[in-house]
Every structure is written in structure tokens, then in C-alpha cells.
Amino acid sequence: MKKLVIFDLDGTLLNTIADLAAATNQALQYYGYPTHSTDDYRFFVGNGINKLFERALPENERSEENILKIRSQFVPYYDKHNADFSRPYPGIAALLLALQNDGRKKEGQKKIFAIYR
């Protein structure tokens, strides 16, 4: 029997909040909206990237059109800057090494990192 360990990458293995904040702030600033602190983004994430944009926009500007505008600026910026500040959470490298040394194989995909035996 194979034993499978699956991790989500963003926010589970990697602390990506600073890069998400920087990219969203860049998009907000491009369209003249106020920006937020990195800590504010801890309350904005969850339920997908469009929900992040909705929460980051001023309350009276939260329309599908504005969310898509922010997304159009966010994506190319984040594609180039998604590892500027992102780092593994403390202990993650040791955990993955321990799982690997336990004889498990690794499978990596875009957002999923799996180890199985």
C-alpha cells in the first residue's frame, strides 16, 4: 500500500503573503486605489485570488469589472516577482527531508507537493 502525503504550496509550505501583498499593492496603486500593509493581507487571503482582490479594493469599488482590472495588473507582476520574499515556513525543509529520507518519493506539481511511499 502506498502512503501519500500531499501539501498545498501557498500558505502551507511557503509563506507567500509578502509577495501576494506586493503584487496586489502594485495593481491597486496602478489604478489609484489605496494600498495595504502586508499584515492586512493575512485577513484578505482565502477563497481564491479574486476574493483577495475584492477584499483589497475599497468597499465602494468592489465590482467584477474592478476585480478583473486588478487581476490584469497582478498576474504579470506576480509572475515575475512571486519569489522575491516567499520562503518556506520554519521546519518545512527539515520535514520534507525527513519524509524523503523515510524512503518516500516526491511528486511536484504547480501548487501541490506530494510525497508517497
N, C-alpha and C positions, 0 to 999 in steps of 0.2 A: 504494500500500500504506500502510495506517495503521500508525503506530508507537505502541505503547501502553506507558505507564509506570504501574504500579499500586503503591501503597504501603498497607500496613496503618497505621491511625492510632495505636492504643495501643502505646506502646513502640517505635515505629519513627519516626513523625514527631513525636509528642508524648511527653514524659516525664510519664507519668501516675502514677508509683509513689507519690508522696506522697498523692494523692487516694485511690488504692486502699487505701493503708495507713490513712489517717484513717477511711475508711468501714468498713473491716474492723475496726479497733480499736474504733470506736464500737459495732459489733454485738457484738463479743466482750465488751466492758465491760458492755453491756446485760444479757447473760446471765451475768455474773460470771466470765468467763474472763480469764486474763492477756492483756495486750496485748504488742505487739512494736514494736521500732524500725522506722523507715522502711527502714533498710538491710536488716533481716531480710527484708522483703518482696521484695527483689530475688531471693531464693532461693525464695520461695513462688509466684511467678507462673509461668505457662506451663501449657499443657494445660487452660485454661478456668477460669472463675470458681469452680466448685465445688471444683476441685482446690486453688485458692488457700485456700478456707475450710478444707478438710481439712488442709492443711499448717499453717494458723494455729491450729487447735484443738489443745489438749493431746493427746498421743498416746492416752491412755486415753478420750478423749471423741470420737474420730473415727468417728462413725456417720452414716448417711444422714439420720437424724432431726435430729441436731445441725447438720449442714451446711445443711439446709433452714431450720432456725431462724435461723442466722447470715444466710443469704441473705434471709430475710424482713425483717430489720432493715437489711441492707446496701443493698438496692435502693432503697428510698425515700430513704435518706440520700444515697447516691451520685447519685441523680437530681438532687438539689438542690445538691450540692457537688462535682460532677465536674470543675469548672474552677477550684476555689479555688487550687490550687497547680500544676496542669498547664501546661506551657509547651512550645513547640517546642524540639527539641534544637538546639544551636548549628549554624548553617549551613543549617537546613532552609528558612527563609523565603527566603534567597538562592537556594537550589537550585530551589524551586518558581517563583520569579520568573524565573530563568534559563530553566527549561523553558517557562514561559508566553511569555517574550519570544522564544523559539525558534520561535514560531508554533504551539505546541501548544494544544489546547483542554483545559479541565478538566472532569472529571465527578466529583462528590462524592456518596457515599452514606454511610450511617450509620457504617461502620467502614473504608471504602475510599476512598481519594482517587486518582483516576486522571487522567492527562494523556495525550492522544493527539494524533497528527498524521496 
